[in-house]
Amino acid sequence: MRTFAVIGLGRFGTAVAETLVDQGQEVLAVDNSTEKVERLGEIVTHSVQCDATDEKALKAIGLENVDVAVVSVGEDVEASILIVMTIMDLGVTEIIAKAVTAKQGKVLEKLGVTRVVYPEREAAVRLAHSLATPSQLEHLQLAKGFGFVEMPLPSRYAGMLLRETMIRTHYNVNVVAIKRKVPDTGLPGGGEEEVNFNPSPDDLLKEGDTLLMIGHERDLQRLQE
C-alpha cells in the first residue's frame, strides 16, 4: 500500500481520492475549503483544511511523508505552480498535476512533475472515439498516435484460435487480454467476468468475449471498421 496526498477537492480530485480509497490506498485529502474537507472526512484516511501553497502548513500535516502527490487545482494556474514547487521543496518525488491548458502543462513539465493530466481533454478524446466508432467499449490514448481499446469480439473471429485471426499480422495490433463472462452455475464466481491477461496464441475465442488491444490509432481504427 502506498500513501497519496490529493490536493484540491473539486470533482477530479474527489474522484481520484475516492477511487484510491476503494483500491485500499491511504489518502490524505487537502483543500482550503472546510466544506470540501468535511465532505470527504469519513471516506479518506485523513482530510485537512489548509493553504497548500504554505510550506509550513504542508510540513505540519506531514505531506513530505507521502509517496505520491496529486495536485488537482488546474483552474488556478498560479496556485497550481506554487503548490507543485512547494511539494518539490518538501522532497516528494512523484507528483501528478492536473492542467487545463497546454501552456500550463508545459510549465508543469518544465518544473519536473512526473505526469501532467488533462481530464477534460482526455474525456473529450474518449467521447470522440466512441462517437466515431460505436463498437468500441473504451478508448484510452497512451501516447500521441497510440491507444488502448476495449471492444467486443467481432463475430467473424468467434470459434477461432487467437493465432488464426492473424490480428497482429493483418492490423499490427496486439491483443493484451481477453475478458469473458463466466456462466452462472450457482457456484462461487459464476456470472462474473474473468480476464485472461497475456493470452496464448492457442486460446479459443468465443462469442461474447471482449478484446483489450494496444496499437497505433489508425490500425485500431482499421480493425474496428
TAQUI-V847431 format. One record per residue. N is the residue number from 1. RES is the residue in one letter. SS is DSSP state (A for helix, B for strand, O for the rest). PHI is phi in whole degrees, 0 to 359 (999 if undefined). Layout:
n->N res->RES ss->SS phi->PHI
n->N res->RES ss->SS phi->PHI
//
This chain:
n->1 res->M ss->O phi->999
n->2 res->R ss->O phi->251
n->3 res->T ss->B phi->254
n->4 res->F ss->B phi->236
n->5 res->A ss->B phi->247
n->6 res->V ss->B phi->247
n->7 res->I ss->B phi->251
n->8 res->G ss->O phi->104
n->9 res->L ss->O phi->250
n->10 res->G ss->O phi->284
n->11 res->R ss->A phi->298
n->12 res->F ss->A phi->293
n->13 res->G ss->A phi->298
n->14 res->T ss->A phi->296
n->15 res->A ss->A phi->297
n->16 res->V ss->A phi->297
n->17 res->A ss->A phi->298
n->18 res->E ss->A phi->296
n->19 res->T ss->A phi->292
n->20 res->L ss->A phi->298
n->21 res->V ss->A phi->297
n->22 res->D ss->A phi->302
n->23 res->Q ss->O phi->269
n->24 res->G ss->O phi->83
n->25 res->Q ss->O phi->268
n->26 res->E ss->B phi->270
n->27 res->V ss->B phi->232
n->28 res->L ss->B phi->255
n->29 res->A ss->B phi->260
n->30 res->V ss->B phi->230
n->31 res->D ss->B phi->201
n->32 res->N ss->O phi->274
n->33 res->S ss->O phi->261
n->34 res->T ss->A phi->299
n->35 res->E ss->A phi->299
n->36 res->K ss->A phi->294
n->37 res->V ss->A phi->295
n->38 res->E ss->A phi->294
n->39 res->R ss->A phi->296
n->40 res->L ss->A phi->263
n->41 res->G ss->O phi->304
n->42 res->E ss->O phi->271
n->43 res->I ss->O phi->257
n->44 res->V ss->O phi->274
n->45 res->T ss->O phi->294
n->46 res->H ss->B phi->218
n->47 res->S ss->B phi->225
n->48 res->V ss->B phi->225
n->49 res->Q ss->B phi->264
n->50 res->C ss->O phi->195
n->51 res->D ss->O phi->274
n->52 res->A ss->O phi->286
n->53 res->T ss->O phi->273
n->54 res->D ss->O phi->265
n->55 res->E ss->A phi->299
n->56 res->K ss->A phi->296
n->57 res->A ss->A phi->294
n->58 res->L ss->A phi->291
n->59 res->K ss->A phi->296
n->60 res->A ss->A phi->297
n->61 res->I ss->O phi->262
n->62 res->G ss->O phi->75
n->63 res->L ss->A phi->295
n->64 res->E ss->A phi->295
n->65 res->N ss->A phi->269
n->66 res->V ss->O phi->282
n->67 res->D ss->O phi->279
n->68 res->V ss->B phi->223
n->69 res->A ss->B phi->244
n->70 res->V ss->B phi->251
n->71 res->V ss->B phi->261
n->72 res->S ss->O phi->243
n->73 res->V ss->O phi->232
n->74 res->G ss->O phi->300
n->75 res->E ss->O phi->293
n->76 res->D ss->O phi->261
n->77 res->V ss->A phi->299
n->78 res->E ss->A phi->298
n->79 res->A ss->A phi->297
n->80 res->S ss->A phi->303
n->81 res->I ss->A phi->294
n->82 res->L ss->A phi->297
n->83 res->I ss->A phi->295
n->84 res->V ss->A phi->301
n->85 res->M ss->A phi->298
n->86 res->T ss->A phi->296
n->87 res->I ss->A phi->295
n->88 res->M ss->A phi->297
n->89 res->D ss->A phi->298
n->90 res->L ss->A phi->282
n->91 res->G ss->O phi->98
n->92 res->V ss->O phi->287
n->93 res->T ss->O phi->265
n->94 res->E ss->B phi->246
n->95 res->I ss->B phi->232
n->96 res->I ss->B phi->254
n->97 res->A ss->B phi->237
n->98 res->K ss->B phi->278
n->99 res->A ss->O phi->229
n->100 res->V ss->O phi->260
n->101 res->T ss->O phi->239
n->102 res->A ss->A phi->296
n->103 res->K ss->A phi->297
n->104 res->Q ss->A phi->298
n->105 res->G ss->A phi->299
n->106 res->K ss->A phi->295
n->107 res->V ss->A phi->297
n->108 res->L ss->A phi->296
n->109 res->E ss->A phi->296
n->110 res->K ss->A phi->294
n->111 res->L ss->A phi->291
n->112 res->G ss->O phi->103
n->113 res->V ss->O phi->294
n->114 res->T ss->O phi->292
n->115 res->R ss->B phi->203
n->116 res->V ss->B phi->253
n->117 res->V ss->B phi->243
n->118 res->Y ss->O phi->238
n->119 res->P ss->A phi->305
n->120 res->E ss->A phi->292
n->121 res->R ss->A phi->296
n->122 res->E ss->A phi->294
n->123 res->A ss->A phi->294
n->124 res->A ss->A phi->294
n->125 res->V ss->A phi->297
n->126 res->R ss->A phi->296
n->127 res->L ss->A phi->296
n->128 res->A ss->A phi->299
n->129 res->H ss->A phi->295
n->130 res->S ss->A phi->292
n->131 res->L ss->A phi->287
n->132 res->A ss->A phi->287
n->133 res->T ss->O phi->228
n->134 res->P ss->O phi->301
n->135 res->S ss->O phi->288
n->136 res->Q ss->B phi->280
n->137 res->L ss->B phi->270
n->138 res->E ss->B phi->205
n->139 res->H ss->B phi->220
n->140 res->L ss->B phi->232
n->141 res->Q ss->B phi->274
n->142 res->L ss->B phi->275
n->143 res->A ss->B phi->202
n->144 res->K ss->O phi->301
n->145 res->G ss->O phi->91
n->146 res->F ss->B phi->236
n->147 res->G ss->B phi->214
n->148 res->F ss->B phi->239
n->149 res->V ss->B phi->232
n->150 res->E ss->B phi->245
n->151 res->M ss->B phi->213
n->152 res->P ss->B phi->298
n->153 res->L ss->O phi->298
n->154 res->P ss->O phi->303
n->155 res->S ss->A phi->302
n->156 res->R ss->A phi->294
n->157 res->Y ss->A phi->262
n->158 res->A ss->O phi->297
n->159 res->G ss->O phi->88
n->160 res->M ss->O phi->258
n->161 res->L ss->B phi->286
n->162 res->L ss->A phi->304
n->163 res->R ss->A phi->293
n->164 res->E ss->A phi->289
n->165 res->T ss->A phi->288
n->166 res->M ss->O phi->54
n->167 res->I ss->A phi->300
n->168 res->R ss->A phi->293
n->169 res->T ss->A phi->291
n->170 res->H ss->A phi->281
n->171 res->Y ss->A phi->239
n->172 res->N ss->O phi->59
n->173 res->V ss->O phi->240
n->174 res->N ss->B phi->259
n->175 res->V ss->B phi->274
n->176 res->V ss->B phi->263
n->177 res->A ss->B phi->196
n->178 res->I ss->B phi->232
n->179 res->K ss->B phi->257
n->180 res->R ss->B phi->214
n->181 res->K ss->B phi->279
n->182 res->V ss->O phi->281
n->183 res->P ss->O phi->304
n->184 res->D ss->O phi->276
n->185 res->T ss->O phi->257
n->186 res->G ss->O phi->89
n->187 res->L ss->O phi->271
n->188 res->P ss->O phi->305
n->189 res->G ss->O phi->91
n->190 res->G ss->O phi->293
n->191 res->G ss->O phi->83
n->192 res->E ss->O phi->268
n->193 res->E ss->B phi->254
n->194 res->E ss->B phi->251
n->195 res->V ss->B phi->240
n->196 res->N ss->B phi->260
n->197 res->F ss->B phi->282
n->198 res->N ss->O phi->50
n->199 res->P ss->O phi->297
n->200 res->S ss->O phi->280
n->201 res->P ss->O phi->302
n->202 res->D ss->O phi->264
n->203 res->D ss->O phi->288
n->204 res->L ss->B phi->274
n->205 res->L ss->O phi->268
n->206 res->K ss->O phi->234
n->207 res->E ss->O phi->304
n->208 res->G ss->O phi->96
n->209 res->D ss->O phi->292
n->210 res->T ss->B phi->238
n->211 res->L ss->B phi->261
n->212 res->L ss->B phi->249
n->213 res->M ss->B phi->228
n->214 res->I ss->B phi->235
n->215 res->G ss->B phi->177
n->216 res->H ss->B phi->289
n->217 res->E ss->A phi->307
n->218 res->R ss->A phi->293
n->219 res->D ss->A phi->287
n->220 res->L ss->A phi->297
n->221 res->Q ss->A phi->296
n->222 res->R ss->A phi->299
n->223 res->L ss->A phi->297
n->224 res->Q ss->A phi->287
n->225 res->E ss->O phi->282
//
